[in-house]
Amino acid sequence: MAKILVVDDETDLEVLIKQKFRKKIREKEYEFLFAINGVDALEKLLNDPEVDIVLSDINMPEMDGLTLLSKISEQKPLLKAVIVSAYGDMENIRTAMNRGAFDFITKPINFEDLTLTMEKTLKHVKHIKDTLQAIKENNILKMYVDENVLNFMGSHEYESTIMANETIEATVMFIDLCGFTKISETTPADTVVSMINTYFDEMVKEIMEQQGLIDKFIGDAIMAVFRGEYHLDRAIDAALAVRNKINNLPETKNLQGFTPKVSIGINSGEMISGNIGSASLKRLDYTVIGDTVNTAARFQDAAKENQIIISEDCYNDVKEAFKCKKIGNIELKNKTEAITVYEVIE
């Protein structure tokens, strides 16, 4: 449901808005809040930070619409405002746009035009929020980002959003390129970087195909996280697809006959999801941590070429969907007892 704040000292507008949009209000598509001037509007925005867009008049007592625009740009850079005013001269339009207005509508209001403008503005706001979510989940900053998003990312509001931590149920997977470290010691740097990027690109395609998130690249390894329904099944499907794709790549020229192979460790369970790193250095990674993650990394260390290793608990969850073979008990670093593991065959 979209939240819209209407700011106008003419109280008749509130009645008119409720009449014209009664169907969308009834169907809970729109929720309208109302303020009589800029001061009242800022107070309502403070009390309800979930407002998506603002529709504001210009000429109002205490604080006019143009001053309100400046305040919104400073305090709520993610918020978009549309000016709705009888003062439709070019000077007012230009001033409003320069202060961050997303659009401008003149009175008397054409409600068909207002509806289209609101839909366009809400779509733009959703795009910004989706971009922020992508940044948060994938830790990738796109090359071209809305200026207000960048301002928002430097704000306290963004920090409180991005620093939110939670305990989740998910599956984590580590994939390592076997033998690549040795090759990198005797091969020109440009060749090494070009080839590992080619391998990574092939792996990432298969991981994303199963809605996995690339958590990070660690040397010649990938860490990926799978959340949502059937996260373990999707992780194993991705692992099998990665192994198959890598095995079918041709022998690499200029790498001493090197043929890429992968070793994979997968583990599923509870883990902490949060932004980890140094705030003072402004180097933070949105990642997952915990025993489940550490164990998956140990499984990958223990895996041989072409092996996909999972825990016994994971095996019991997926044994009807995948063909697996029991490897037995293995000793893992920082574990007092041996852990029973299985290899996924197909």
C-alpha positions in Angstrom: 0.0 0.0 0.0 1.3 3.4 -1.0 1.3 6.2 1.6 0.7 9.7 0.3 0.9 13.0 2.3 -1.3 15.8 1.0 -0.2 19.3 2.2 -2.7 22.1 1.6 -4.4 24.7 3.8 -7.6 24.3 1.9 -9.4 21.6 3.9 -11.9 21.1 1.0 -9.1 19.3 -0.9 -9.1 16.5 1.8 -12.8 15.8 1.1 -12.2 15.9 -2.7 -9.2 13.6 -2.5 -11.1 11.1 -0.4 -14.0 11.1 -2.8 -12.0 10.8 -6.0 -9.8 8.0 -4.6 -12.3 6.2 -2.5 -12.0 2.9 -4.5 -8.2 2.8 -4.1 -8.5 3.7 -0.4 -11.2 1.0 0.1 -9.0 -1.6 -1.7 -6.0 -0.4 0.4 -3.9 0.6 -2.6 -3.5 4.1 -1.3 -3.5 5.6 2.2 -3.7 9.4 2.4 -2.4 11.6 5.2 -3.2 15.3 5.4 -1.3 18.4 6.7 -2.4 22.0 6.6 1.1 23.5 6.0 4.8 22.7 5.8 5.3 22.7 9.6 2.5 20.2 10.1 3.8 18.1 7.1 7.3 17.8 8.6 5.8 16.7 11.9 3.7 14.0 10.2 6.7 12.8 8.2 8.6 12.5 11.5 5.8 10.4 13.0 5.3 8.3 9.9 8.5 7.6 8.0 6.8 5.2 5.6 5.3 8.0 3.5 6.2 7.4 -0.2 5.3 10.7 -1.8 4.1 14.2 -0.9 1.5 16.3 -2.8 2.0 19.9 -1.7 0.5 23.3 -2.4 2.9 26.4 -2.6 1.0 29.2 -0.8 0.4 28.2 2.9 0.8 29.9 6.3 3.7 29.2 8.6 5.7 27.3 6.0 5.1 27.4 2.3 5.5 24.5 -0.2 8.8 25.7 -1.6 10.4 25.9 1.8 8.9 22.4 2.6 10.6 21.1 -0.6 14.0 22.3 0.7 13.4 20.6 4.1 12.4 17.4 2.4 15.5 17.3 0.2 17.7 17.8 3.3 15.9 15.5 5.7 14.2 12.9 3.5 16.2 12.6 0.3 14.5 9.4 -0.7 11.0 11.0 -0.6 9.5 12.4 -3.8 7.3 15.5 -3.8 4.8 16.8 -6.4 3.7 20.4 -6.3 -0.1 21.0 -6.7 -0.7 24.7 -7.0 -2.7 27.5 -8.6 0.6 29.4 -9.1 1.6 27.7 -12.4 3.9 30.4 -13.7 7.4 29.4 -15.0 9.2 31.0 -12.1 7.4 28.9 -9.5 7.8 25.8 -11.6 11.6 26.3 -12.0 12.0 27.1 -8.3 10.1 24.0 -7.3 12.1 21.8 -9.7 15.4 23.3 -8.4 14.4 22.4 -4.9 13.7 18.8 -5.7 10.1 18.6 -6.9 9.5 15.5 -9.0 6.6 17.0 -10.9 4.2 20.0 -11.0 0.4 20.1 -11.4 -1.7 23.2 -11.6 -5.1 23.9 -10.0 -7.9 23.4 -10.6 -6.8 19.8 -10.4 -7.3 17.5 -13.3 -7.7 14.2 -11.4 -6.9 12.0 -14.3 -3.6 13.9 -14.7 -3.0 13.7 -10.9 -3.6 10.0 -10.9 -1.1 9.4 -13.7 1.5 11.6 -12.0 1.1 9.8 -8.7 1.5 6.4 -10.4 4.6 7.7 -12.2 6.1 9.1 -9.0 5.3 5.9 -6.9 6.9 3.8 -9.7 10.0 6.0 -9.5 10.1 5.7 -5.7 9.8 1.9 -5.9 12.6 1.7 -8.4 14.9 3.6 -5.9 13.9 1.3 -3.1 14.5 -1.8 -5.2 17.9 -0.4 -6.1 18.8 0.0 -2.4 17.6 -3.5 -1.7 19.8 -4.8 -4.5 22.8 -2.9 -3.1 22.1 -4.3 0.4 21.7 -7.9 -0.7 24.4 -8.2 -3.3 26.8 -5.6 -2.0 27.1 -4.1 -5.5 26.9 -0.4 -6.1 25.6 0.2 -9.6 27.6 2.7 -11.8 24.6 4.9 -12.3 22.4 5.6 -9.3 19.9 8.3 -8.7 21.5 11.3 -6.9 19.0 11.2 -4.1 19.9 7.6 -3.5 23.5 8.5 -3.1 22.5 11.3 -0.6 20.3 8.8 1.2 23.2 6.4 1.5 25.1 8.9 3.4 22.3 9.6 5.8 21.5 8.2 9.3 18.3 6.7 7.8 20.3 4.6 5.4 22.7 3.5 8.0 19.9 2.3 10.3 18.4 0.4 7.4 21.6 -1.1 6.0 23.0 -2.0 9.5 19.9 -4.1 10.4 21.0 -7.5 11.5 18.9 -10.7 11.7 19.1 -14.4 12.3 18.0 -16.4 9.2 17.5 -19.9 8.0 19.5 -20.3 4.7 22.1 -22.3 2.8 25.6 -21.3 2.2 27.9 -22.6 -0.5 31.7 -22.3 -1.1 33.1 -23.1 -4.5 36.9 -23.3 -5.0 38.8 -23.6 -8.3 41.1 -26.5 -7.7 44.8 -26.0 -8.5 44.4 -22.4 -9.6 46.6 -21.0 -6.9 49.6 -23.1 -8.2 49.0 -22.0 -11.8 48.8 -18.3 -10.7 52.4 -18.5 -9.4 53.9 -19.2 -12.9 51.4 -17.4 -15.2 51.3 -13.7 -16.2 48.9 -11.7 -14.0 46.8 -10.5 -17.0 46.2 -14.1 -18.1 45.4 -15.2 -14.5 42.8 -12.4 -13.9 41.2 -12.9 -17.3 40.8 -16.6 -16.9 39.5 -16.5 -13.3 37.0 -13.9 -14.3 35.8 -16.1 -17.1 35.4 -19.1 -14.7 33.6 -16.9 -12.1 31.3 -15.6 -14.7 30.2 -19.1 -15.7 29.6 -20.0 -12.1 27.7 -16.9 -11.2 25.3 -17.5 -14.1 24.3 -20.9 -12.6 24.1 -19.5 -9.0 21.8 -16.7 -10.1 19.7 -19.1 -12.1 18.8 -20.7 -8.8 18.2 -17.2 -7.1 21.4 -17.5 -5.2 23.2 -14.3 -4.0 26.9 -13.9 -4.5 28.1 -13.0 -1.0 31.8 -12.5 -2.0 34.7 -13.6 -4.1 37.6 -14.9 -1.9 40.7 -15.4 -4.0 39.8 -18.2 -6.4 36.7 -19.1 -4.5 33.1 -18.0 -4.4 30.8 -17.8 -1.4 27.1 -17.8 -2.2 23.9 -17.7 -0.1 20.5 -19.1 -0.9 17.4 -17.9 1.0 13.7 -18.5 0.7 11.7 -21.7 -0.2 13.8 -24.8 -1.0 17.0 -22.9 -0.4 19.0 -26.2 0.1 17.6 -27.8 -3.0 18.4 -24.7 -5.1 21.9 -24.5 -3.8 22.6 -28.2 -4.7 21.0 -27.7 -8.1 23.4 -24.7 -8.6 26.4 -26.7 -7.4 25.6 -29.5 -9.9 25.2 -27.0 -12.7 28.5 -25.3 -11.8 30.4 -28.5 -11.7 28.9 -29.6 -15.1 29.6 -26.2 -16.7 33.2 -26.1 -15.5 33.9 -29.7 -16.5 32.7 -28.9 -20.0 35.0 -25.9 -20.5 37.8 -26.5 -23.0 41.4 -26.8 -21.9 42.8 -23.4 -21.2 45.6 -22.2 -23.6 48.7 -20.6 -22.0 47.9 -22.2 -18.7 50.2 -25.2 -19.0 47.3 -27.4 -20.0 45.3 -26.5 -17.0 41.8 -27.9 -17.0 39.5 -26.3 -14.4 37.8 -28.3 -11.7 35.8 -27.3 -8.6 35.4 -28.5 -5.1 32.2 -27.5 -3.3 31.0 -27.4 0.3 27.4 -26.8 1.2 25.7 -26.4 4.6 22.3 -25.3 5.7 20.8 -23.9 8.9 20.7 -20.9 11.1 23.1 -18.0 10.5 23.5 -14.3 11.3 22.9 -11.9 8.4 24.4 -8.4 8.9 26.8 -5.7 7.8 30.2 -6.8 9.0 33.4 -4.8 8.8 34.9 -1.5 10.0 32.6 1.5 10.2 35.6 3.8 10.7 37.1 2.6 7.4 33.7 2.6 5.8 34.4 -0.9 4.6 31.5 -3.1 5.4 30.2 -6.3 3.7 26.6 -7.4 4.0 27.3 -11.1 4.7 26.4 -14.1 6.8 28.4 -15.5 9.7 28.1 -18.3 12.2 28.9 -22.0 12.7 26.8 -23.0 9.7 28.9 -20.8 7.4 32.2 -21.9 9.0 31.3 -25.6 8.6 30.4 -25.1 4.9 33.9 -23.6 4.3 35.5 -26.6 6.1 33.4 -28.9 3.8 34.9 -27.2 0.8 38.4 -27.5 2.2 37.8 -31.3 2.7 36.2 -31.8 -0.8 38.4 -33.2 -3.6 38.1 -32.3 -7.3 34.5 -32.5 -8.6 33.2 -33.3 -5.1 30.1 -31.6 -3.6 30.1 -32.3 0.2 27.1 -31.8 2.5 26.3 -32.6 6.1 24.2 -35.6 7.3 21.4 -33.3 8.2 21.4 -31.8 4.7 21.5 -35.3 3.3 18.4 -36.3 5.3 16.5 -33.3 3.9 17.4 -33.9 0.2 18.0 -37.7 -0.1 14.7 -38.2 -2.0 15.6 -35.5 -4.5 19.4 -36.1 -5.1 21.6 -39.2 -5.4 24.2 -39.0 -2.7 27.0 -41.3 -1.3 28.1 -41.5 2.3 31.8 -40.5 2.7 31.9 -41.1 6.4 33.3 -39.1 9.4 35.8 -36.4 8.8 37.7 -34.2 11.3 37.1 -30.5 11.0 39.1 -27.6 12.4 37.7 -26.3 15.7 35.3 -29.2 15.9 35.7 -31.5 18.9 33.8 -34.4 17.2 34.0 -35.8 13.8 31.2 -35.0 11.4 29.4 -37.4 9.1 29.4 -36.1 5.5 27.9 -37.1 2.2 28.9 -36.5 -1.4 26.2 -35.3 -3.9 26.5 -37.4 -7.0 23.6 -36.2 -9.2 
